[in-house]
Amino acid sequence: MIEMVQRESAQINLRIDPELKEAAEQAALADRRSLSALIKKLLTDHCEAEGFLGERRERKPSKPRRGGRQARTP
């Protein structure tokens, strides 16, 4: 018997510009993904590249935010 392990998932609700949503839906369709799957992939790729997730956990210095303040590091 094959056991399937299901991980809990968190839900995110956000508001975006309708034009951005339309563009994202087209991008997802072109990539043969659902909009949710595309957003999850983009967030995962970004967090891995910035060292917040996965193998590269060592954070690099953060970029200045608007207003010239540095983001706090944990």
CHARMM internal coordinates of N, CA and C (Angstrom, degrees):
IC EDIT
DIST 1 N 1 CA 1.4426
DIST 1 CA 1 C 1.5289
ANGL 1 N 1 CA 1 C 109.28
DIST 1 C 2 N 1.2871
ANGL 1 CA 1 C 2 N 117.19
DIHE 1 N 1 CA 1 C 2 N 133.04
DIST 2 N 2 CA 1.4636
ANGL 1 C 2 N 2 CA 122.53
DIHE 1 CA 1 C 2 N 2 CA -179.90
DIST 2 CA 2 C 1.5227
ANGL 2 N 2 CA 2 C 108.51
DIHE 1 C 2 N 2 CA 2 C -92.22
DIST 2 C 3 N 1.3319
ANGL 2 CA 2 C 3 N 115.90
DIHE 2 N 2 CA 2 C 3 N 126.82
DIST 3 N 3 CA 1.4542
ANGL 2 C 3 N 3 CA 120.54
DIHE 2 CA 2 C 3 N 3 CA 177.00
DIST 3 CA 3 C 1.5223
ANGL 3 N 3 CA 3 C 108.67
DIHE 2 C 3 N 3 CA 3 C -97.79
DIST 3 C 4 N 1.2999
ANGL 3 CA 3 C 4 N 115.77
DIHE 3 N 3 CA 3 C 4 N 134.11
DIST 4 N 4 CA 1.4556
ANGL 3 C 4 N 4 CA 120.23
DIHE 3 CA 3 C 4 N 4 CA 176.42
DIST 4 CA 4 C 1.5245
ANGL 4 N 4 CA 4 C 107.97
DIHE 3 C 4 N 4 CA 4 C -104.47
DIST 4 C 5 N 1.3062
ANGL 4 CA 4 C 5 N 116.41
DIHE 4 N 4 CA 4 C 5 N 124.90
DIST 5 N 5 CA 1.4521
ANGL 4 C 5 N 5 CA 121.33
DIHE 4 CA 4 C 5 N 5 CA 178.11
DIST 5 CA 5 C 1.5235
ANGL 5 N 5 CA 5 C 107.17
DIHE 4 C 5 N 5 CA 5 C -94.14
DIST 5 C 6 N 1.3189
ANGL 5 CA 5 C 6 N 114.94
DIHE 5 N 5 CA 5 C 6 N 121.41
DIST 6 N 6 CA 1.4564
ANGL 5 C 6 N 6 CA 118.94
DIHE 5 CA 5 C 6 N 6 CA -179.64
DIST 6 CA 6 C 1.5219
ANGL 6 N 6 CA 6 C 108.72
DIHE 5 C 6 N 6 CA 6 C -108.48
DIST 6 C 7 N 1.3288
ANGL 6 CA 6 C 7 N 116.13
DIHE 6 N 6 CA 6 C 7 N 122.57
DIST 7 N 7 CA 1.4504
ANGL 6 C 7 N 7 CA 120.96
DIHE 6 CA 6 C 7 N 7 CA 178.65
DIST 7 CA 7 C 1.5216
ANGL 7 N 7 CA 7 C 108.91
DIHE 6 C 7 N 7 CA 7 C -84.95
DIST 7 C 8 N 1.3177
ANGL 7 CA 7 C 8 N 115.33
DIHE 7 N 7 CA 7 C 8 N 148.15
DIST 8 N 8 CA 1.4531
ANGL 7 C 8 N 8 CA 118.74
DIHE 7 CA 7 C 8 N 8 CA 174.78
DIST 8 CA 8 C 1.5203
ANGL 8 N 8 CA 8 C 108.20
DIHE 7 C 8 N 8 CA 8 C -67.34
DIST 8 C 9 N 1.3000
ANGL 8 CA 8 C 9 N 115.88
DIHE 8 N 8 CA 8 C 9 N 150.24
DIST 9 N 9 CA 1.4496
ANGL 8 C 9 N 9 CA 118.84
DIHE 8 CA 8 C 9 N 9 CA 176.75
DIST 9 CA 9 C 1.5234
ANGL 9 N 9 CA 9 C 108.97
DIHE 8 C 9 N 9 CA 9 C -126.37
DIST 9 C 10 N 1.3097
ANGL 9 CA 9 C 10 N 115.23
DIHE 9 N 9 CA 9 C 10 N 145.37
DIST 10 N 10 CA 1.4547
ANGL 9 C 10 N 10 CA 121.43
DIHE 9 CA 9 C 10 N 10 CA 178.39
DIST 10 CA 10 C 1.5229
ANGL 10 N 10 CA 10 C 108.56
DIHE 9 C 10 N 10 CA 10 C -96.07
DIST 10 C 11 N 1.2986
ANGL 10 CA 10 C 11 N 115.64
DIHE 10 N 10 CA 10 C 11 N 149.49
DIST 11 N 11 CA 1.4607
ANGL 10 C 11 N 11 CA 120.66
DIHE 10 CA 10 C 11 N 11 CA -179.40
DIST 11 CA 11 C 1.5156
ANGL 11 N 11 CA 11 C 109.20
DIHE 10 C 11 N 11 CA 11 C -105.31
DIST 11 C 12 N 1.3319
ANGL 11 CA 11 C 12 N 115.61
DIHE 11 N 11 CA 11 C 12 N 139.81
DIST 12 N 12 CA 1.4611
ANGL 11 C 12 N 12 CA 121.95
DIHE 11 CA 11 C 12 N 12 CA 177.02
DIST 12 CA 12 C 1.5286
ANGL 12 N 12 CA 12 C 107.72
DIHE 11 C 12 N 12 CA 12 C -123.58
DIST 12 C 13 N 1.2995
ANGL 12 CA 12 C 13 N 115.99
DIHE 12 N 12 CA 12 C 13 N 129.76
DIST 13 N 13 CA 1.4617
ANGL 12 C 13 N 13 CA 120.86
DIHE 12 CA 12 C 13 N 13 CA 174.55
DIST 13 CA 13 C 1.5156
ANGL 13 N 13 CA 13 C 107.47
DIHE 12 C 13 N 13 CA 13 C -112.66
DIST 13 C 14 N 1.3157
ANGL 13 CA 13 C 14 N 117.51
DIHE 13 N 13 CA 13 C 14 N 131.85
DIST 14 N 14 CA 1.4466
ANGL 13 C 14 N 14 CA 119.93
DIHE 13 CA 13 C 14 N 14 CA 178.99
DIST 14 CA 14 C 1.5213
ANGL 14 N 14 CA 14 C 110.54
DIHE 13 C 14 N 14 CA 14 C -145.47
DIST 14 C 15 N 1.2938
ANGL 14 CA 14 C 15 N 114.23
DIHE 14 N 14 CA 14 C 15 N 157.69
DIST 15 N 15 CA 1.4645
ANGL 14 C 15 N 15 CA 120.30
DIHE 14 CA 14 C 15 N 15 CA 176.84
DIST 15 CA 15 C 1.5220
ANGL 15 N 15 CA 15 C 107.88
DIHE 14 C 15 N 15 CA 15 C -110.16
DIST 15 C 16 N 1.3296
ANGL 15 CA 15 C 16 N 115.02
DIHE 15 N 15 CA 15 C 16 N 133.13
DIST 16 N 16 CA 1.4644
ANGL 15 C 16 N 16 CA 120.15
DIHE 15 CA 15 C 16 N 16 CA 176.91
DIST 16 CA 16 C 1.5154
ANGL 16 N 16 CA 16 C 108.54
DIHE 15 C 16 N 16 CA 16 C -134.58
DIST 16 C 17 N 1.2942
ANGL 16 CA 16 C 17 N 115.38
DIHE 16 N 16 CA 16 C 17 N 163.71
DIST 17 N 17 CA 1.4549
ANGL 16 C 17 N 17 CA 122.26
DIHE 16 CA 16 C 17 N 17 CA 177.92
DIST 17 CA 17 C 1.5346
ANGL 17 N 17 CA 17 C 108.99
DIHE 16 C 17 N 17 CA 17 C -61.29
DIST 17 C 18 N 1.3203
ANGL 17 CA 17 C 18 N 118.43
DIHE 17 N 17 CA 17 C 18 N 136.64
DIST 18 N 18 CA 1.4711
ANGL 17 C 18 N 18 CA 120.48
DIHE 17 CA 17 C 18 N 18 CA 179.57
DIST 18 CA 18 C 1.5295
ANGL 18 N 18 CA 18 C 113.29
DIHE 17 C 18 N 18 CA 18 C -56.00
DIST 18 C 19 N 1.3208
ANGL 18 CA 18 C 19 N 117.10
DIHE 18 N 18 CA 18 C 19 N -34.63
DIST 19 N 19 CA 1.4627
ANGL 18 C 19 N 19 CA 120.42
DIHE 18 CA 18 C 19 N 19 CA 178.86
DIST 19 CA 19 C 1.5288
ANGL 19 N 19 CA 19 C 111.01
DIHE 18 C 19 N 19 CA 19 C -65.98
DIST 19 C 20 N 1.3380
ANGL 19 CA 19 C 20 N 116.75
DIHE 19 N 19 CA 19 C 20 N -39.45
DIST 20 N 20 CA 1.4649
ANGL 19 C 20 N 20 CA 120.93
DIHE 19 CA 19 C 20 N 20 CA 177.15
DIST 20 CA 20 C 1.5214
ANGL 20 N 20 CA 20 C 110.22
DIHE 19 C 20 N 20 CA 20 C -66.44
DIST 20 C 21 N 1.3337
ANGL 20 CA 20 C 21 N 116.91
DIHE 20 N 20 CA 20 C 21 N -40.09
DIST 21 N 21 CA 1.4647
ANGL 20 C 21 N 21 CA 120.07
DIHE 20 CA 20 C 21 N 21 CA 178.78
DIST 21 CA 21 C 1.5250
ANGL 21 N 21 CA 21 C 110.49
DIHE 20 C 21 N 21 CA 21 C -62.12
DIST 21 C 22 N 1.3153
ANGL 21 CA 21 C 22 N 117.24
DIHE 21 N 21 CA 21 C 22 N -44.03
DIST 22 N 22 CA 1.4697
ANGL 21 C 22 N 22 CA 121.20
DIHE 21 CA 21 C 22 N 22 CA 178.86
DIST 22 CA 22 C 1.5288
ANGL 22 N 22 CA 22 C 110.53
DIHE 21 C 22 N 22 CA 22 C -61.55
DIST 22 C 23 N 1.3273
ANGL 22 CA 22 C 23 N 116.21
DIHE 22 N 22 CA 22 C 23 N -44.16
DIST 23 N 23 CA 1.4701
ANGL 22 C 23 N 23 CA 120.14
DIHE 22 CA 22 C 23 N 23 CA 179.12
DIST 23 CA 23 C 1.5278
ANGL 23 N 23 CA 23 C 110.29
DIHE 22 C 23 N 23 CA 23 C -63.47
DIST 23 C 24 N 1.3329
ANGL 23 CA 23 C 24 N 117.31
DIHE 23 N 23 CA 23 C 24 N -41.41
DIST 24 N 24 CA 1.4599
ANGL 23 C 24 N 24 CA 121.45
DIHE 23 CA 23 C 24 N 24 CA 179.53
DIST 24 CA 24 C 1.5276
ANGL 24 N 24 CA 24 C 111.19
DIHE 23 C 24 N 24 CA 24 C -65.50
DIST 24 C 25 N 1.3196
ANGL 24 CA 24 C 25 N 117.41
DIHE 24 N 24 CA 24 C 25 N -39.28
DIST 25 N 25 CA 1.4641
ANGL 24 C 25 N 25 CA 120.83
DIHE 24 CA 24 C 25 N 25 CA 177.12
DIST 25 CA 25 C 1.5253
ANGL 25 N 25 CA 25 C 110.85
DIHE 24 C 25 N 25 CA 25 C -62.86
DIST 25 C 26 N 1.3335
ANGL 25 CA 25 C 26 N 116.66
DIHE 25 N 25 CA 25 C 26 N -40.47
DIST 26 N 26 CA 1.4654
ANGL 25 C 26 N 26 CA 120.44
DIHE 25 CA 25 C 26 N 26 CA 177.69
DIST 26 CA 26 C 1.5260
ANGL 26 N 26 CA 26 C 110.74
DIHE 25 C 26 N 26 CA 26 C -66.10
DIST 26 C 27 N 1.3363
ANGL 26 CA 26 C 27 N 116.51
DIHE 26 N 26 CA 26 C 27 N -41.15
DIST 27 N 27 CA 1.4684
ANGL 26 C 27 N 27 CA 120.45
DIHE 26 CA 26 C 27 N 27 CA 178.69
DIST 27 CA 27 C 1.5244
ANGL 27 N 27 CA 27 C 110.42
DIHE 26 C 27 N 27 CA 27 C -64.13
DIST 27 C 28 N 1.3262
ANGL 27 CA 27 C 28 N 116.89
DIHE 27 N 27 CA 27 C 28 N -41.30
DIST 28 N 28 CA 1.4659
ANGL 27 C 28 N 28 CA 120.92
DIHE 27 CA 27 C 28 N 28 CA 178.73
DIST 28 CA 28 C 1.5226
ANGL 28 N 28 CA 28 C 110.69
DIHE 27 C 28 N 28 CA 28 C -63.48
DIST 28 C 29 N 1.3118
ANGL 28 CA 28 C 29 N 116.24
DIHE 28 N 28 CA 28 C 29 N -44.03
DIST 29 N 29 CA 1.4649
ANGL 28 C 29 N 29 CA 120.92
DIHE 28 CA 28 C 29 N 29 CA 179.09
DIST 29 CA 29 C 1.5357
ANGL 29 N 29 CA 29 C 110.27
DIHE 28 C 29 N 29 CA 29 C -61.20
DIST 29 C 30 N 1.3212
ANGL 29 CA 29 C 30 N 116.54
DIHE 29 N 29 CA 29 C 30 N -43.96
DIST 30 N 30 CA 1.4657
ANGL 29 C 30 N 30 CA 120.88
DIHE 29 CA 29 C 30 N 30 CA 179.68
DIST 30 CA 30 C 1.5329
ANGL 30 N 30 CA 30 C 111.14
DIHE 29 C 30 N 30 CA 30 C -63.64
DIST 30 C 31 N 1.3276
ANGL 30 CA 30 C 31 N 116.65
DIHE 30 N 30 CA 30 C 31 N -29.16
DIST 31 N 31 CA 1.4655
ANGL 30 C 31 N 31 CA 121.82
DIHE 30 CA 30 C 31 N 31 CA -179.50
DIST 31 CA 31 C 1.5253
ANGL 31 N 31 CA 31 C 111.75
DIHE 30 C 31 N 31 CA 31 C -94.46
DIST 31 C 32 N 1.3330
ANGL 31 CA 31 C 32 N 116.04
DIHE 31 N 31 CA 31 C 32 N 5.74
DIST 32 N 32 CA 1.4720
ANGL 31 C 32 N 32 CA 122.97
DIHE 31 CA 31 C 32 N 32 CA -179.17
DIST 32 CA 32 C 1.5217
ANGL 32 N 32 CA 32 C 112.03
DIHE 31 C 32 N 32 CA 32 C 55.46
DIST 32 C 33 N 1.3244
ANGL 32 CA 32 C 33 N 115.66
DIHE 32 N 32 CA 32 C 33 N 46.34
DIST 33 N 33 CA 1.4603
ANGL 32 C 33 N 33 CA 122.95
DIHE 32 CA 32 C 33 N 33 CA 178.67
DIST 33 CA 33 C 1.5218
ANGL 33 N 33 CA 33 C 108.65
DIHE 32 C 33 N 33 CA 33 C -130.82
DIST 33 C 34 N 1.3166
ANGL 33 CA 33 C 34 N 115.26
DIHE 33 N 33 CA 33 C 34 N 161.62
DIST 34 N 34 CA 1.4583
ANGL 33 C 34 N 34 CA 119.16
DIHE 33 CA 33 C 34 N 34 CA 169.20
DIST 34 CA 34 C 1.5260
ANGL 34 N 34 CA 34 C 106.99
DIHE 33 C 34 N 34 CA 34 C -77.54
DIST 34 C 35 N 1.3075
ANGL 34 CA 34 C 35 N 116.25
DIHE 34 N 34 CA 34 C 35 N 163.53
DIST 35 N 35 CA 1.4573
ANGL 34 C 35 N 35 CA 119.61
DIHE 34 CA 34 C 35 N 35 CA 177.35
DIST 35 CA 35 C 1.5252
ANGL 35 N 35 CA 35 C 110.11
DIHE 34 C 35 N 35 CA 35 C -60.58
DIST 35 C 36 N 1.3196
ANGL 35 CA 35 C 36 N 117.11
DIHE 35 N 35 CA 35 C 36 N -42.50
DIST 36 N 36 CA 1.4710
ANGL 35 C 36 N 36 CA 120.71
DIHE 35 CA 35 C 36 N 36 CA 178.34
DIST 36 CA 36 C 1.5230
ANGL 36 N 36 CA 36 C 111.47
DIHE 35 C 36 N 36 CA 36 C -60.77
DIST 36 C 37 N 1.3274
ANGL 36 CA 36 C 37 N 117.49
DIHE 36 N 36 CA 36 C 37 N -42.95
DIST 37 N 37 CA 1.4667
ANGL 36 C 37 N 37 CA 121.07
DIHE 36 CA 36 C 37 N 37 CA 180.00
DIST 37 CA 37 C 1.5252
ANGL 37 N 37 CA 37 C 110.87
DIHE 36 C 37 N 37 CA 37 C -65.13
DIST 37 C 38 N 1.3274
ANGL 37 CA 37 C 38 N 117.34
DIHE 37 N 37 CA 37 C 38 N -37.91
DIST 38 N 38 CA 1.4732
ANGL 37 C 38 N 38 CA 120.24
DIHE 37 CA 37 C 38 N 38 CA 178.02
DIST 38 CA 38 C 1.5216
ANGL 38 N 38 CA 38 C 110.39
DIHE 37 C 38 N 38 CA 38 C -65.56
DIST 38 C 39 N 1.3204
ANGL 38 CA 38 C 39 N 117.11
DIHE 38 N 38 CA 38 C 39 N -45.95
DIST 39 N 39 CA 1.4651
ANGL 38 C 39 N 39 CA 120.59
DIHE 38 CA 38 C 39 N 39 CA 179.81
DIST 39 CA 39 C 1.5241
ANGL 39 N 39 CA 39 C 110.37
DIHE 38 C 39 N 39 CA 39 C -61.52
DIST 39 C 40 N 1.3351
ANGL 39 CA 39 C 40 N 117.33
DIHE 39 N 39 CA 39 C 40 N -43.19
DIST 40 N 40 CA 1.4669
ANGL 39 C 40 N 40 CA 121.33
DIHE 39 CA 39 C 40 N 40 CA 178.80
DIST 40 CA 40 C 1.5250
ANGL 40 N 40 CA 40 C 110.41
DIHE 39 C 40 N 40 CA 40 C -61.32
DIST 40 C 41 N 1.3397
ANGL 40 CA 40 C 41 N 117.33
DIHE 40 N 40 CA 40 C 41 N -43.32
DIST 41 N 41 CA 1.4676
ANGL 40 C 41 N 41 CA 121.25
DIHE 40 CA 40 C 41 N 41 CA 179.35
DIST 41 CA 41 C 1.5322
ANGL 41 N 41 CA 41 C 111.00
DIHE 40 C 41 N 41 CA 41 C -63.34
DIST 41 C 42 N 1.3280
ANGL 41 CA 41 C 42 N 116.99
DIHE 41 N 41 CA 41 C 42 N -45.48
DIST 42 N 42 CA 1.4617
ANGL 41 C 42 N 42 CA 120.24
DIHE 41 CA 41 C 42 N 42 CA -178.91
DIST 42 CA 42 C 1.5233
ANGL 42 N 42 CA 42 C 111.28
DIHE 41 C 42 N 42 CA 42 C -63.82
DIST 42 C 43 N 1.3338
ANGL 42 CA 42 C 43 N 117.46
DIHE 42 N 42 CA 42 C 43 N -42.23
DIST 43 N 43 CA 1.4639
ANGL 42 C 43 N 43 CA 120.66
DIHE 42 CA 42 C 43 N 43 CA 177.93
DIST 43 CA 43 C 1.5242
ANGL 43 N 43 CA 43 C 111.36
DIHE 42 C 43 N 43 CA 43 C -65.52
DIST 43 C 44 N 1.3254
ANGL 43 CA 43 C 44 N 116.62
DIHE 43 N 43 CA 43 C 44 N -42.64
DIST 44 N 44 CA 1.4635
ANGL 43 C 44 N 44 CA 120.84
DIHE 43 CA 43 C 44 N 44 CA 179.00
DIST 44 CA 44 C 1.5254
ANGL 44 N 44 CA 44 C 110.58
DIHE 43 C 44 N 44 CA 44 C -62.11
DIST 44 C 45 N 1.3370
ANGL 44 CA 44 C 45 N 116.72
DIHE 44 N 44 CA 44 C 45 N -48.31
DIST 45 N 45 CA 1.4671
ANGL 44 C 45 N 45 CA 120.77
DIHE 44 CA 44 C 45 N 45 CA 179.88
DIST 45 CA 45 C 1.5245
ANGL 45 N 45 CA 45 C 111.05
DIHE 44 C 45 N 45 CA 45 C -58.83
DIST 45 C 46 N 1.3296
ANGL 45 CA 45 C 46 N 116.73
DIHE 45 N 45 CA 45 C 46 N -44.38
DIST 46 N 46 CA 1.4610
ANGL 45 C 46 N 46 CA 120.87
DIHE 45 CA 45 C 46 N 46 CA -179.11
DIST 46 CA 46 C 1.5291
ANGL 46 N 46 CA 46 C 111.20
DIHE 45 C 46 N 46 CA 46 C -64.77
DIST 46 C 47 N 1.3312
ANGL 46 CA 46 C 47 N 116.83
DIHE 46 N 46 CA 46 C 47 N -47.52
DIST 47 N 47 CA 1.4654
ANGL 46 C 47 N 47 CA 120.45
DIHE 46 CA 46 C 47 N 47 CA -178.78
DIST 47 CA 47 C 1.5216
ANGL 47 N 47 CA 47 C 111.84
DIHE 46 C 47 N 47 CA 47 C -64.28
DIST 47 C 48 N 1.3278
ANGL 47 CA 47 C 48 N 117.91
DIHE 47 N 47 CA 47 C 48 N -36.31
DIST 48 N 48 CA 1.4652
ANGL 47 C 48 N 48 CA 120.72
DIHE 47 CA 47 C 48 N 48 CA 175.95
DIST 48 CA 48 C 1.5185
ANGL 48 N 48 CA 48 C 110.49
DIHE 47 C 48 N 48 CA 48 C -67.62
DIST 48 C 49 N 1.3207
ANGL 48 CA 48 C 49 N 117.57
DIHE 48 N 48 CA 48 C 49 N -44.29
DIST 49 N 49 CA 1.4650
ANGL 48 C 49 N 49 CA 121.38
DIHE 48 CA 48 C 49 N 49 CA -178.43
DIST 49 CA 49 C 1.5229
ANGL 49 N 49 CA 49 C 111.83
DIHE 48 C 49 N 49 CA 49 C -64.96
DIST 49 C 50 N 1.3248
ANGL 49 CA 49 C 50 N 117.32
DIHE 49 N 49 CA 49 C 50 N -31.95
DIST 50 N 50 CA 1.4668
ANGL 49 C 50 N 50 CA 121.48
DIHE 49 CA 49 C 50 N 50 CA -178.64
DIST 50 CA 50 C 1.5234
ANGL 50 N 50 CA 50 C 112.81
DIHE 49 C 50 N 50 CA 50 C -90.74
DIST 50 C 51 N 1.3439
ANGL 50 CA 50 C 51 N 116.54
DIHE 50 N 50 CA 50 C 51 N -0.15
DIST 51 N 51 CA 1.4502
ANGL 50 C 51 N 51 CA 120.08
DIHE 50 CA 50 C 51 N 51 CA 175.85
DIST 51 CA 51 C 1.5161
ANGL 51 N 51 CA 51 C 115.44
DIHE 50 C 51 N 51 CA 51 C 84.61
DIST 51 C 52 N 1.3181
ANGL 51 CA 51 C 52 N 118.21
DIHE 51 N 51 CA 51 C 52 N 14.14
DIST 52 N 52 CA 1.4574
ANGL 51 C 52 N 52 CA 121.09
DIHE 51 CA 51 C 52 N 52 CA 179.00
DIST 52 CA 52 C 1.5194
ANGL 52 N 52 CA 52 C 112.39
DIHE 51 C 52 N 52 CA 52 C -88.85
DIST 52 C 53 N 1.3157
ANGL 52 CA 52 C 53 N 118.01
DIHE 52 N 52 CA 52 C 53 N -15.19
DIST 53 N 53 CA 1.4568
ANGL 52 C 53 N 53 CA 122.26
DIHE 52 CA 52 C 53 N 53 CA -172.91
DIST 53 CA 53 C 1.5165
ANGL 53 N 53 CA 53 C 109.27
DIHE 52 C 53 N 53 CA 53 C -145.99
DIST 53 C 54 N 1.3025
ANGL 53 CA 53 C 54 N 116.95
DIHE 53 N 53 CA 53 C 54 N 144.51
DIST 54 N 54 CA 1.4577
ANGL 53 C 54 N 54 CA 120.88
DIHE 53 CA 53 C 54 N 54 CA 173.16
DIST 54 CA 54 C 1.5161
ANGL 54 N 54 CA 54 C 113.48
DIHE 53 C 54 N 54 CA 54 C 84.29
DIST 54 C 55 N 1.3176
ANGL 54 CA 54 C 55 N 115.09
DIHE 54 N 54 CA 54 C 55 N -152.74
DIST 55 N 55 CA 1.4576
ANGL 54 C 55 N 55 CA 123.11
DIHE 54 CA 54 C 55 N 55 CA -173.00
DIST 55 CA 55 C 1.5275
ANGL 55 N 55 CA 55 C 113.36
DIHE 54 C 55 N 55 CA 55 C -62.42
DIST 55 C 56 N 1.3364
ANGL 55 CA 55 C 56 N 116.68
DIHE 55 N 55 CA 55 C 56 N -41.10
DIST 56 N 56 CA 1.4652
ANGL 55 C 56 N 56 CA 120.69
DIHE 55 CA 55 C 56 N 56 CA -175.99
DIST 56 CA 56 C 1.5237
ANGL 56 N 56 CA 56 C 110.92
DIHE 55 C 56 N 56 CA 56 C -88.27
DIST 56 C 57 N 1.3120
ANGL 56 CA 56 C 57 N 117.86
DIHE 56 N 56 CA 56 C 57 N 69.58
DIST 57 N 57 CA 1.4631
ANGL 56 C 57 N 57 CA 121.01
DIHE 56 CA 56 C 57 N 57 CA -176.26
DIST 57 CA 57 C 1.5265
ANGL 57 N 57 CA 57 C 113.03
DIHE 56 C 57 N 57 CA 57 C -79.35
DIST 57 C 58 N 1.3308
ANGL 57 CA 57 C 58 N 118.67
DIHE 57 N 57 CA 57 C 58 N -16.93
DIST 58 N 58 CA 1.4584
ANGL 57 C 58 N 58 CA 119.94
DIHE 57 CA 57 C 58 N 58 CA 179.29
DIST 58 CA 58 C 1.5232
ANGL 58 N 58 CA 58 C 108.44
DIHE 57 C 58 N 58 CA 58 C -71.63
DIST 58 C 59 N 1.3309
ANGL 58 CA 58 C 59 N 115.55
DIHE 58 N 58 CA 58 C 59 N 117.66
DIST 59 N 59 CA 1.4605
ANGL 58 C 59 N 59 CA 119.77
DIHE 58 CA 58 C 59 N 59 CA -176.94
DIST 59 CA 59 C 1.5079
ANGL 59 N 59 CA 59 C 111.54
DIHE 58 C 59 N 59 CA 59 C -76.31
DIST 59 C 60 N 1.2911
ANGL 59 CA 59 C 60 N 115.73
DIHE 59 N 59 CA 59 C 60 N 137.94
DIST 60 N 60 CA 1.4465
ANGL 59 C 60 N 60 CA 119.10
DIHE 59 CA 59 C 60 N 60 CA 172.66
DIST 60 CA 60 C 1.5293
ANGL 60 N 60 CA 60 C 107.90
DIHE 59 C 60 N 60 CA 60 C -87.17
DIST 60 C 61 N 1.3228
ANGL 60 CA 60 C 61 N 118.65
DIHE 60 N 60 CA 60 C 61 N 162.36
DIST 61 N 61 CA 1.4664
ANGL 60 C 61 N 61 CA 120.09
DIHE 60 CA 60 C 61 N 61 CA -178.69
DIST 61 CA 61 C 1.5248
ANGL 61 N 61 CA 61 C 110.62
DIHE 60 C 61 N 61 CA 61 C -55.65
DIST 61 C 62 N 1.3156
ANGL 61 CA 61 C 62 N 115.22
DIHE 61 N 61 CA 61 C 62 N 139.49
DIST 62 N 62 CA 1.4587
ANGL 61 C 62 N 62 CA 118.97
DIHE 61 CA 61 C 62 N 62 CA -178.26
DIST 62 CA 62 C 1.5180
ANGL 62 N 62 CA 62 C 110.48
DIHE 61 C 62 N 62 CA 62 C -78.49
DIST 62 C 63 N 1.3082
ANGL 62 CA 62 C 63 N 114.22
DIHE 62 N 62 CA 62 C 63 N 155.12
DIST 63 N 63 CA 1.4566
ANGL 62 C 63 N 63 CA 121.26
DIHE 62 CA 62 C 63 N 63 CA 179.20
DIST 63 CA 63 C 1.5237
ANGL 63 N 63 CA 63 C 108.47
DIHE 62 C 63 N 63 CA 63 C -79.64
DIST 63 C 64 N 1.3246
ANGL 63 CA 63 C 64 N 118.16
DIHE 63 N 63 CA 63 C 64 N 148.92
DIST 64 N 64 CA 1.4690
ANGL 63 C 64 N 64 CA 119.70
DIHE 63 CA 63 C 64 N 64 CA 178.08
DIST 64 CA 64 C 1.5231
ANGL 64 N 64 CA 64 C 110.66
DIHE 63 C 64 N 64 CA 64 C -60.02
DIST 64 C 65 N 1.3078
ANGL 64 CA 64 C 65 N 115.54
DIHE 64 N 64 CA 64 C 65 N 140.08
DIST 65 N 65 CA 1.4613
ANGL 64 C 65 N 65 CA 120.67
DIHE 64 CA 64 C 65 N 65 CA 175.78
DIST 65 CA 65 C 1.5147
ANGL 65 N 65 CA 65 C 109.07
DIHE 64 C 65 N 65 CA 65 C -83.26
DIST 65 C 66 N 1.3287
ANGL 65 CA 65 C 66 N 114.54
DIHE 65 N 65 CA 65 C 66 N 170.83
DIST 66 N 66 CA 1.4533
ANGL 65 C 66 N 66 CA 118.34
DIHE 65 CA 65 C 66 N 66 CA 173.99
DIST 66 CA 66 C 1.5198
ANGL 66 N 66 CA 66 C 107.89
DIHE 65 C 66 N 66 CA 66 C -58.16
DIST 66 C 67 N 1.2857
ANGL 66 CA 66 C 67 N 116.73
DIHE 66 N 66 CA 66 C 67 N 140.10
DIST 67 N 67 CA 1.4631
ANGL 66 C 67 N 67 CA 120.53
DIHE 66 CA 66 C 67 N 67 CA -177.36
DIST 67 CA 67 C 1.5172
ANGL 67 N 67 CA 67 C 111.25
DIHE 66 C 67 N 67 CA 67 C 93.30
DIST 67 C 68 N 1.3355
ANGL 67 CA 67 C 68 N 117.85
DIHE 67 N 67 CA 67 C 68 N -2.21
DIST 68 N 68 CA 1.4521
ANGL 67 C 68 N 68 CA 122.40
DIHE 67 CA 67 C 68 N 68 CA 174.64
DIST 68 CA 68 C 1.5094
ANGL 68 N 68 CA 68 C 116.34
DIHE 67 C 68 N 68 CA 68 C 81.68
DIST 68 C 69 N 1.3455
ANGL 68 CA 68 C 69 N 118.99
DIHE 68 N 68 CA 68 C 69 N 2.13
DIST 69 N 69 CA 1.4594
ANGL 68 C 69 N 69 CA 120.43
DIHE 68 CA 68 C 69 N 69 CA -179.98
DIST 69 CA 69 C 1.5165
ANGL 69 N 69 CA 69 C 111.00
DIHE 68 C 69 N 69 CA 69 C -86.36
DIST 69 C 70 N 1.3185
ANGL 69 CA 69 C 70 N 115.94
DIHE 69 N 69 CA 69 C 70 N 142.56
DIST 70 N 70 CA 1.4551
ANGL 69 C 70 N 70 CA 121.58
DIHE 69 CA 69 C 70 N 70 CA 176.01
DIST 70 CA 70 C 1.5256
ANGL 70 N 70 CA 70 C 108.93
DIHE 69 C 70 N 70 CA 70 C -78.22
DIST 70 C 71 N 1.3071
ANGL 70 CA 70 C 71 N 116.72
DIHE 70 N 70 CA 70 C 71 N 145.70
DIST 71 N 71 CA 1.4697
ANGL 70 C 71 N 71 CA 121.24
DIHE 70 CA 70 C 71 N 71 CA 173.18
DIST 71 CA 71 C 1.5201
ANGL 71 N 71 CA 71 C 107.68
DIHE 70 C 71 N 71 CA 71 C -71.21
DIST 71 C 72 N 1.3305
ANGL 71 CA 71 C 72 N 116.34
DIHE 71 N 71 CA 71 C 72 N 144.18
DIST 72 N 72 CA 1.4469
ANGL 71 C 72 N 72 CA 120.06
DIHE 71 CA 71 C 72 N 72 CA 178.47
DIST 72 CA 72 C 1.5167
ANGL 72 N 72 CA 72 C 110.33
DIHE 71 C 72 N 72 CA 72 C -73.54
DIST 72 C 73 N 1.3281
ANGL 72 CA 72 C 73 N 116.28
DIHE 72 N 72 CA 72 C 73 N 142.43
DIST 73 N 73 CA 1.4716
ANGL 72 C 73 N 73 CA 119.76
DIHE 72 CA 72 C 73 N 73 CA 175.52
DIST 73 CA 73 C 1.5062
ANGL 73 N 73 CA 73 C 108.22
DIHE 72 C 73 N 73 CA 73 C -101.91
DIST 73 C 74 N 1.3298
ANGL 73 CA 73 C 74 N 117.33
DIHE 73 N 73 CA 73 C 74 N 141.12
DIST 74 N 74 CA 1.4571
ANGL 73 C 74 N 74 CA 120.40
DIHE 73 CA 73 C 74 N 74 CA -177.90
DIST 74 CA 74 C 1.5079
ANGL 74 N 74 CA 74 C 112.68
DIHE 73 C 74 N 74 CA 74 C -69.44
END
COOR INIT
IC SEED 1 N 1 CA 1 C
IC BUILD
